[in-house]
Amino acid sequence: MKTMRAQVLTRPNHFELQEVPIPEITADEVLIKIKYCGICGSDWGSYTGKYAEEVACIPLTTGHEFFGVIDELGTNSQGLKIGDRVAVDICKPCGTCYHCRIGEPLLCTEFKQIGIHLDGGFAEYVKAPWKNVYIVPAEVSDEKAAFVEPLTACLNASKKMDCKIARSVVVIGAGLGIIHAALAKARGAAPVIVIDANADRLAMAKEMVADYTINVKETDPVAEVMRLTNGVGADYVLEAVGSSKTYEQAFKMVRKGGKIEAFGICADDDYASIAPVQFVLEEKKVSGSCAGIGYDWADALNLLKYNRIDPTPLISMIVPLEELEQALNEIRSNPKLIKVLVSPEISERVILYS
């Protein structure tokens, strides 16, 4: 039996680099050789045991932001060939439950995602349904292709938020929040305001997309948003941190009749204190968005192909597969790190930030 290297989460806060069997595919699957797999903020939650549902899947090879090349095709595969550069819709809804039947597959009662509930991309190979595979255009670099999955999640949130042209948007969080801000700007939002506690990330946000940035270590973010919006409040606020405190701030800084887009995932036992009267007398609105699915992949690849969104400045470092656990902890301690890619094809890390 052929084997591969894989980082297996065997218990919270512990990855083991193991030699495991290369996945065997069915007639409806393809085998993908991984080139890059990005580290997501939710990977830290899975790693530390923050999310109970994911912990229940241990032992598991995590990693859902992957890009690679088709190495083997199932006999039922169509429109694909060995060697194709591909990204994968990681979502696997059941297709038959109530939510799936009414067009809400992300709310499927048996919902599973590759790299979150099923073995994923922190390995040399991963398998996926051929129908979930999207060919990456030649114009999209390998590094950009590693951003397809997180871009789909941001794109789904952008569609749900449905920002109108010339309306103000606040994004809380300057990690993936920078991509949220870029999508808001692409929709014609004005101004676009990004909030964070990390000066380096705020500088990146300002350079790439933001009209204003707010450092919470220096300024009360609610008061500053009110100042920048002439006392009205923001038309839209997108929370991309996953903290009860920042959700509470979001409700305070959104205007009457405004909308909050909930994107950041809090721990299972983290609760925010919100005044229900605001939903009635101030007609504030909230919607949630948890991931991209289906056509979001085609849309994300199109945005990357035509350079409407360029995430490459966010890549801080590329590390070998062997350094996954070390990189996870470095992201938490090094303020210069934004996006880190893991590659099973390299033996030494590549540092891209100065």
Helices and strands as residue ranges (DSSP letters): E 3-11, E 14-21, E 29-38, H 41-48, H 52-55, E 65-73, E 85-88, E 91-92, H 98-101, G 105-107, E 112-113, E 125-129, G 130-132, E 133-135, H 142-145, H 148-161, E 169-172, H 177-186, E 192-196, H 199-208, E 212-215, H 221-228, E 234-239, H 244-253, E 254-262, H 277-281, E 285-288, H 295-305, G 312-314, E 315-320, G 321-323, H 324-333, E 339-343, E 350-351
